[in-house]
């Protein structure tokens, strides 16, 4: 099969490198060349091709067709939570043109495919021949407790190869291939931390522009989310948008109010620490494309898809320098203070909302929704 030929070529190339035999390396490329012609019609946007050349020394991950078993797999649509409206809004309000969208946590490719399709639709509406947006999908493609090791034996058998390696990358490639978006989506097998450092490094040495958008859907553990956010903020372009999934996250084993709090706490901590660098006008400005709740200054949440959004101010670097020059004790104290919501904006205040004497034990019910609740916003008030 084509997959087997490419695998053989890769092995031969590695042997040639170790033995310092140039003729053997040439042979490896001779083996791979006919396979590359399978996707001879692949025409990536300029930045996408530049990334292929930079990261994969010209060897495109979609240069050969996926195997039949991967192509036969039915994607898990339930793993894609971001909506077309979320993507359309981000494409509209990120720095233009949006040529580099980095997604952390690709799984089987659902959100990357949707993003590429929305970018393609946007380009067509503008009368352009094609989309120039490259969606970089970062994942280890090794699965995790939920997507692999917590599954049934039969489900795991479908993901594990006979040698114990994981076939999730094959599924990703197959799904992107059949979607028709292989020219717009570029998988990067790496951890989120490595990828964020990579794109920051590429930008610092002038090899690539900074991403206009970074989407976080990988880490869900407290502390890990905060680390990813810090690196993503460093990597994203001024005026760029960092957003993520699972503001409220449920599972079979834990209620939503408990399981999703790690993401919430880390995002809130980050928003508190970097408040001066966040665009607090972002939420009102995106209406009517999207109605977002304001969790605290500069941090907005979609009630429908539970995505959270932050836009980096164009002068964020200057604001960050001012923050670093301020008292180090304030910075050190920030994580503890950051876990609270900013409940009061747009005419809402604790004087009315928390008034149990006037409105009863839940206060004014018109103040509350799935994110802002009496218990969260009125601590210490007796019912």
TABEL-V870248 format. One record per residue. NEAR is the number of other ideal C-beta (glycine too) atoms within 12 Angstrom. Layout:
near->{NEAR:NEAR}
//
This chain:
near->{18:28:27:15:26:33:23:21:30:23:20:25:26:16:18:22:15:12:13:10:16:13:14:21:23:16:19:27:25:19:25:30:20:16:28:26:16:24:25:15:14:27:19:34:33:21:34:39:24:24:39:32:18:24:30:22:11:17:25:32:37:40:32:34:28:33:25:15:17:32:23:15:25:15:28:24:15:12:29:30:32:38:25:27:22:40:42:24:35:49:40:29:33:40:27:19:25:41:34:38:51:54:48:46:44:48:40:39:46:36:47:44:38:40:44:42:29:33:41:31:22:30:23:14:14:17:8:16:11:24:35:32:42:43:50:47:47:45:40:29:32:24:30:24:14:23:29:27:16:16:21:11:12:9:17:20:15:24:33:21:20:7:8:12:17:27:29:37:32:36:37:48:42:32:39:41:33:25:29:19:38:37:33:44:48:47:44:36:26:27:24:39:26:22:36:37:22:29:42:27:20:26:25:15:12:11:18:32:31:36:45:39:48:44:48:47:40:40:34:36:22:25:18:24:38:33:25:39:44:32:33:44:39:31:39:44:35:27:27:41:43:49:49:47:35:36:42:33:29:20:17:10:12:16:13:20:17:17:22:31:26:25:38:36:30:35:47:39:33:40:44:34:35:39:30:28:37:41:35:27:17:35:32:20:19:28:18:11:23:32:21:39:33:35:44:35:28:37:43:43:40:35:23:22:31:32:40:47:45:47:42:40:29:17:16:29:22:15:24:24:13:18:22:17:13:18:12:11:10:20:23:13:15:25:22:16:20:30:26:22:30:31:30:23:25:18:12:24:18:23:18:21:30:33:23:21:14:14:21:13:17:21:31:26:19:15:28:22:21:18:31:31:20:28:18:28:30:30:16:11:21:12:16}
//
